[in-house]
Amino acid sequence: MNSSFRRLSSFAIATLVAVCACLPAVSTDQELDRIKIGEKEYVMLESPMMYFWSQERPKPNFDVEQSSNWSGYSAVWEIKHEKLILTSFLAKQKGKTVDTVKLFGQELPMEAKWVCGQLHATQTIEFSDGKRFAPSVIRFFLTDGLVMKTSNLQERVDCSRGALGITIGVRNYLPVVEKVTHGSAAQKSNELNVGDVIKAIVDFDDQQISLEKYPVEKVTQFLSGRIGQDCRLVVSRPDREDSRMIRIRRE
């Protein structure tokens, strides 16, 4: 495995590190992307579309027609000949169906060459005591949409989502803390305050991933992760040039 793929994998671990890090933190059970592997169908614990949206290609404001799908779109995938294929994508904007040719630049199905990192899929999501569990998970390691390696996690995986307990806004293309929830992990740490600028998230290889120009939705997903897991950030005050690194344990 080359160094660039290791860095990408580390970034995926840092930002999606819990296999359910991207499950929305809302009370309604959320619709998940589906994927076909051989003759079996699975649900995905994070959407490959996370790798598609970027600073240069921000996520459009899709219509949210039901509380069970805050992302505003439905996507179906397939693993075929060791390639990740997007076979279906449905979304609406202002009541009109999104033209996938305009969105992706070609007809579906198409290879998801933008995906570099890890993805996880399961056939079953269980709910118990307010938590989400997957009894078994398939983990995929991808580079440029090619499946380089797979592994099976047979143990029961806790998919509950942890968070820092902050509300994010944007100022000068950088995420800014607008609110710290009372009793949250951020408040207990006494490390993050209203007005702090979050410049970067630090991955497991101590690489700083700049958060400049990312949409609020994606920054929020970057900051989420497995309950009990540390989140390392580079932050600064808007009136000061120096930065500091902080560590907050998600709750």
N, C-alpha and C positions, 0 to 999 in steps of 0.2 A: 504494500500500500504506500503510495507516494506521500510526501510531506504535505502537499496542498490538500489531499483528501483527508489526511489526519486532522488538519486544521479545520476543515469544513465539518468533519464529524464532531470535533470538539465543540464547535459553534452550535451544532445541532443539539449536542448534549446539554450545553450551557443554557440554551434558550428553550428547548423543548424537553429538557432532561428527564422529567417524569413522563412516562409514556402517555399520560393523559394531560399534560401541561396545557394543552390548548382547548380542553373542554371548557365551554363558557361557564363563568361563575354566576349562573342564574338558576332559579328554582325549577324552571321548566326543563324537562329532559330535551336535549338539543339533537336535532337531526345531524347525523354524521355522514361523511362521504362513504360510499360503498366501493368495494374492489373485488373483482373476480380473480381467483387464483386457481388455475385448472378448472375443475368442475364445481368448486365451492365458492360461495360468496361470503365476504367478511365486511365488517365495518372498520373504518380507519380511526385511530385515536388522535390523529392530527391530519389536517388537510394538506396535500402536496401544493395547493395553491398558495400556501404560506411562502413558498420559495419563489413564486411567480411575481407577487407584488413587491415593489421596491421603490426607492426614491424617484427613479426615472419613470416607473410604471406603477403609480399608486392604485390601490383598490378603488374601483368606482363605487359610488353610493347606490348600491342596488336597493330596490324596494324590499322592505321587510314586511311580508304579508302575514306572518304568524310568529308568535313568541317562541315557537320551537325551532326557529331557524333565523337567528339574529344575523348570520352572515349574509342572508339574502340570496344565496344560490344553492343549487344541488348539483353535485358532481359524482360521476361514476367512472371508475378506473379499472384497469386490467393489467396483470403481469403476463406478458406474452413474449416468448423468445428472450427472456431475461431483460425485457424492456418495460418501463412503466408507460402505459398508454392511457390517455384521457379519452374516454369513449362518449361521454355525454356531459353537457354543462347547460344548466337551465337557470336563468335569472331574468329579472325585469327591472327596467328603469323608467320611472314615470308612467307605469302601466304598460309599457311596450316590451316585448321579448327582446333580450339582448342578442345582437348579431354576433355569433361566435367567430365568424370569419374576420370581422372587424376587430374583435377583442384579441384573438390569437394569431391573426394573420394567415390562417389556413383553415381548411375544412377539418372537422372531426370525423373519425378518430385521429389522434396525433400523438407522437412521442413527447413525453414530458421531459425534454432535455434540460430544462431549467432546474431540475431537482438534484441537489447535492447535499447529502447528509443522511439522517436516519428517519424512517417511518415505521409505524407499528400498526398492526391489524389484529383483530380478534373476532371470533364468531359470536361472542356473548358478552354483554355488559350487565353486571349484577348490581343491585342497590341494597345497601344494608346500613342501618343506623345513620342515614344521611351521607353515606360515603359511596363511591363508585369502585367497583372491582372488576377485573378481567381475569377469569380463571386460567387462561393461557393466552399468550401473545406471540405473534410472529414479528420479528424485528428485521427490517431490511436496511442494508447499507448501500446507498446509491451514489453514483457520480455521473453527472450529465444524463440522468435518467436511466442509466444502466444499473441493474442489480448486481453489485459486486460480491455480496455475501448475504446470507440469511442465517438467522439463529432462532431457536424456539425457547421462549421463557415459559416453562411449565408451571412455575409457582404462581400462586394467586397474587396478582399485582394490584396494589392499592392505587387507584386512579384519581383519588381525591385531589382537588386542586388547592394549592396554597397561594397566598398573595401577601403583598406588603401592606395593603390597606391604605393606598394613596390614590388620589385623583390627579390625572395628568392633563396638562394643557400644552400649548406650543408657543414659544416666543423666540423669534429670530431663528427659526428652523430647528430649535432644540426643545426637547421635552422639559417642562417645568412643573414642579410640584405645586398644585393648586389647593390641595386639601390633604390633611393627614387625619385618618379616621381615629376617633377616640378608642383606646384599647387595642389598637392594631399593632402588628409587628413593628411597623415603622415608628409608632409613638413609643413603644416599649424600649426600642433600641436607643432612642434619643439621638439618632444619627442623621435623620432626614427631617427637614423643616420646610414649611410653606415658603415658596420662592426659590428653593434650591434648583439648580439646573443639572439635569442628569446627562452627562456628556457621553458616557460609554458604559457598557456592561462588560465584565471581565470573565472570560471563559476559563475552562480547566487547564489550559496551557498558558495561562496568564497573558493571553492576548486581549488587548482592548478593542472591542467592537464598537465603533462610533455609532451613536443613535441619531446623528444629525439628519434631518429631512425625512425620517421615517414617520408615517402617519401614527396618530395616537393609538389606534386600534392595534397596530403591530407592536409598538413600544409596550403597551399593556400586556400583550401576550409574551413578549420577551421577559418581562419582569415576573410573570407567573411561573409556577413550577411546583414541584412536589412538596407537600407539607413537611416541615422540618428541615428543608434543604436551604443552605445559605445562598444568598444572592449578593454578588459583589458588584459595586457600582463606583464609577468615578463621577463625583459631583462637585459643584462649585456654587458660590453665591453670585448673583448677577452683578454685584458691585465690586467684585474682586476677581483678579486674574488667576490666582492660584487655585488648584484643584486638590481634592483629597479622595482617598479610596475608603469606602465604607463597606461593612458586611452586615446584612440583616437576614435573620432566619425566618423563612416564610411560615405563615400560620394559616 
